[in-house]
């Protein structure tokens, strides 16, 4: 009978199949009891609740959503997506400066321009207290930065670079150091010396010595790749990587000089670096320069640097805003008296200083409590959140001495900072919950409510469930009817024969 229908009338056959499917679905729905709906919604609520608990625990421990991290790190590359989350990626160092500036200014998390050396500084805290000074989230961001700065797609062509590409992905510090030594056993490698200078050297002197060895190799690689950069995309990527390596080495050498007391030498190295690579503004080398100039008490040069970088088109920072406030306060702070100012009013210079302090506090309201030592300082992180508490810690850690050196500056700050009128952005950063935590919380609440209603009103919820499923299948039925009415029977006949 079926063979006869398929040869004679395929439209009728399709109608019979569809009606059979729908009758089977209808029969299945009619046989379901209210207990099934209670069990279904209760199980869904339990599963979504467990996901919610895990997501919340992971967020509290690592500061990010597990589902979001997996989707960005593993699923997006498989689907051909591009990760643009690197906060201050220098990949556009030789590209369009305006577009790179826009992409950088939208980022919230930045690499700390004055981050300490892990081996020579952070590890000292671990030796004394037995506790880690850096969070897992912070070190994970640094690992991403290292892979962005120091690797490229052609690393597999050189054995040492291939080893270092794996080393930057290692989470165990000792494994990274061992891999760097393995790379150096094969050939001289600038990034291997960088890793050893950052993590194995126990003093700044040792770190400087390793960075100088890295500089010789880095300059050689940079000159070689500079000649080949226009020969294809592969050479362009190599040149970009070699540029990043060279800039990183020179910057850290300048920071070594600053830490070893050779501040004038550090200033010269930073100025030369900014002249040589003017497009790499995302490295924020000017913040290192400002701190060194303040140490030299060269306030005229500090003002000149601020005039260049304290511009509306560039991303602001606590260093820029509070340094500008310090210079304005310096002009009046030694003779400033709150009682005298309240009697006679503020002079023009005092008003400028107060406005500069208000502007700085408006940008980051967390800084004054650290500068006034109302909150305890800790070691600064390797990454900071703009306008957040971490940026306040990083700024105060290096600049508190400069405020103390200016007589009356902290007194003026203490008298004026609480009078700042905040707007909504001043409470930034709020610790926003990831989307998936909110989604699973809503899903858990919704399914739990459905389970409760189904348990209390089983008959009514069964009717609602059947109506919902019927409505869900209605568009499919409508599409099938339209297809049958539009397509001619001869076409169906040809399709069945094929």
C-alpha angles and dihedrals in degrees: 000000000000092000090051093051093047091054097041108036119007092175091060090048092053091049090052092050093048093046089049092052093048093046089052091050091047092050091049092051092048092053094053114105127212088252089065092056091047091051092045096051093040092053091047091051092049094050094047089046092054090049089050092051092049093046091050093049092048091048093050092049103039104018096237141077116268094213092047092048092050092047093049097041101039113012100043094057090049090052092048097255125149122230109229095167097103102120100216107008112172094206091117095056092121096029137076109327096201095054092046090050091053093049092048095046091057092058119101102191116063134179109256106253091210099041115157128243112266098215100037100036117010093046091056088066090051092050092052102039103021090230130114114247094202128064123232090244092054093049091046090056089050090052089054090049092051092051090049096046103036107033138062138177094266096058091105089070091069119051095215093050090047090055092047091049087061092040094060089055093053116108095196111083093210091052090053092050092047091050091051091054090049090053091050090050088061099043143325108291125183096205091051090056089048092055093048092047091051100042113015103040109092096197135041089242091059091045091051091051091053092046090053089055089049090050094060092052093040094053091049093050091046094053091047095049092043090064092050101038095105095051095087147316092284093057090044090056091048092051091049090051093047089050091053091048093049094048091047093051094048092047093051091046088054089050090050090054090049092050092047092054098256092121098155090052089050091052092052092049091050093048092049091048093051091049093048095048107025094160094061094084091136089075088067093218088160089071090059088048093051092052092049093048090050089053088055089046087232094151096166091060090044089056091049092053091047091051088058100044104028090083130133092237094057127073112263125229138187089252093058097042098044094041089054088050091049092054092050091046091049090066094059110012098091092063100029117126123176092211094051092044091052091052100045101021129239121308121227093261092047091049090052091050093048092048091050090052091048090050091051093047089047089057096047117004093182096071102074095061090055094044090049089046092238087131126042119251124233131186110292118251125242090244129039134200110230112245089006138113093264091058089049091053093047093048096046094045090065103025105043090089091055092054091048090051092059106076113238096001095117090045091054090047091050092051097048113027097079090057092066113122106227126209126199096281091059092077089059129154102054112177097244118201115238117254094247093058090053091044095051091044090054092044092049092049093046095049092044089053090049091051091050093048092046090051092049098039106024098162096047094046090048090057090048092049093051091047091050093050092046089051089048092055094041096086091052091051091047092051092050092051091049092049091051092049095046102043115073119239091242090062091051088049092053091047092052091049091052 
